[in-house]
Amino acid sequence: MENDLDQFSDEELNLVTDYLLKSAKTRFDYNALKNELEPFDEDFIDYNILLEIIGGKTIDESNQVISAKIVSKFLMSGLMVEKEKELALEIIASKIAMDSLQKGTHSTLAIQ
């Protein structure tokens, strides 16, 4: 069976999308997610996170593929560049910890 959605109007497709989003927001603490991602508006969260997950799982994409798509949306938004400056020490610490772990250092020593 071919997946041909061209026969449906944007209005019809939007009804389905709106229903899915409304339902999805009841399955977890959506407000907590919104607060955590405060610089982003509800549309960004809905269309670039929730629908990316729903749509990806609909076509059996792996978690890694879905995650990569979501991360790319954040990167394209410019926030990651801004946050990179604020998280500079953590980024450096992460690089050092990863290097230490790869060299065989025990995880408790890598974070000290």
Secondary structure, DSSP 8 states (H G I E B T S, - for coil): -----TTS-HHHHHHHHHHHHHHHTTTTTHHHHHHHTTTS-HHHHIIIIIHHHHHHHHTT--HHHHHHHHHHHHHHHTHHHHHHHHTHHHHHHHHHHHHHHHTT--HHHHT-
